[in-house]
Amino acid sequence: MDAKFAVGDKVDQSPRNKFVGTVKAVFTTKEGETRYAVDVEGHGTLRLCSDHTIVPHH
C-alpha cells in the first residue's frame, strides 16, 4: 500500500478546509484505492476520505 498519510497524521479537508482531523486508519478498497478514516475534531465522527480530499494540516 502506497499511502500518502499515516495513522496519527493531522489533516485538513481540501480545498476549503471544511474540517481538521486525525487519521485513525488507512485501508485499501477492493478496487485498490487508498482510503483514510479521519476523526473529525469537535464532532466525534469518522469520515472516510481519499488522497485527493485531504491535505496535511498546517
NUGU-690934 format. One record per residue: z, x, y of N, C-alpha, C in turn. Coordinates in pm, whole numbers, padded with zeros to 5 digits, always signed. Each point is the difference from the previous one (the first is absolute). Example, Ala and Ser with C-alpha at 12.3 -4.5 7.8 and 13.67 -1.06 7.14 Angstrom:
2
+00780+01319-00569+00000-00089+00119+00000+00090+00120 -00072-00035+00105+00006+00082+00119+00073-00077+00109 
END
This chain:
58
+00000+00086-00118+00000-00086+00118+00000+00090+00124 -00087-00028+00093-00014+00078+00122+00050-00083+00118 +00132-00011+00014+00060-00086+00102+00010+00072+00134 -00023-00075+00106+00009+00050+00136+00146+00006+00047 +00085-00089-00055+00142-00008+00035+00084+00010-00126 +00129+00034+00017+00092+00012-00112+00121-00090+00024 +00074-00027-00107+00122-00079+00012+00092+00069+00101 +00053-00078+00093+00088+00053+00104-00068+00024+00132 -00134+00005+00002-00072+00021+00126+00017-00121+00091 +00018+00026+00130+00006-00106+00100-00140-00022+00053 -00043-00127+00007-00137-00033+00040-00002-00115+00101 -00111-00009+00072-00030-00112+00090-00122-00071-00054 -00007-00130+00025-00123-00070-00034-00100+00028+00111 -00121+00035-00038-00103+00026+00100-00096-00117+00003 -00079-00022+00100-00012+00085+00118+00096-00037+00113 +00069-00112-00008+00082-00043+00114+00150+00017-00021 +00040+00076-00101+00142+00027-00025+00084-00127-00004 -00042-00094-00084+00071-00128-00012+00138+00017-00063 +00019+00103-00082+00132+00023-00058+00021+00147-00030 +00128+00036-00016+00040+00133-00045+00072-00022-00133 -00026+00086-00096+00066-00016-00128+00007+00131-00077 +00060-00008-00119+00017+00115-00088-00067-00028-00133 -00080+00095-00046-00068-00015-00130+00106+00003-00110 +00002-00105-00084+00097-00011-00109-00064+00023-00136 -00132-00019-00010-00070+00022-00127-00146+00027+00028 -00060+00081-00088-00143+00030+00006-00056-00032-00137 -00109-00075-00005-00058-00036-00129-00151-00012+00012 -00065-00008-00115-00145-00012-00007-00036-00136-00059 -00096-00068+00063-00045-00129-00050-00088+00021-00123 -00032-00109-00069-00090+00009-00116-00135+00058+00038 -00039-00020+00126-00128+00050+00049+00007+00147+00043 +00119+00060-00008+00015+00141+00034+00033+00028+00145 +00033-00103+00078+00033+00019+00141+00150+00019+00017 +00039+00087+00094+00140+00027+00026+00057-00108+00092 +00121-00047-00035+00071-00098+00082+00143+00049+00020 +00061-00048+00109+00135+00039+00037+00085-00125+00022 +00122+00001-00055+00098-00103+00030+00083+00054+00115 -00007-00068+00115+00065+00047+00122+00113-00097+00037 +00122+00052+00014+00116-00077+00042-00005-00008+00153 -00022-00120+00053-00016-00018+00144+00137-00003+00067 +00021+00088+00098+00127+00008+00072+00031-00129+00072 +00125-00047-00016+00045-00117+00073-00041-00134-00059 -00077+00003-00110-00047-00126-00058+00048-00022-00143 +00041+00105-00068+00044-00013-00137-00110-00043-00094 -00125+00039+00031-00114-00038-00083-00078+00124-00043 -00073-00014-00110-00093+00103-00045-00141-00049+00028 -00083+00089+00052-00142-00032+00020-00081+00097-00084 -00103-00051-00062-00092+00084-00076-00112+00043+00092 -00020+00132+00011-00096+00055+00096-00094+00097-00071 -00117+00018+00057-00095+00100-00048-00008+00114+00101 -00068+00109-00038-00011+00119+00085-00047-00029+00141 -00096-00091+00014-00060-00022+00131+00079-00094+00090 +00113-00054-00047+00078-00093+00084+00132+00059+00050 +00034+00123-00042+00122+00064+00050-00028+00142+00044 +00082+00046+00094-00011+00136+00053+00141+00060+00005 +00011+00134+00005+00133+00061+00011+00071-00047+00127 +00130-00023-00010+00082-00041+00115+00026+00122+00087 -00009-00019+00132+00027+00110+00094+00115-00034+00088 
END
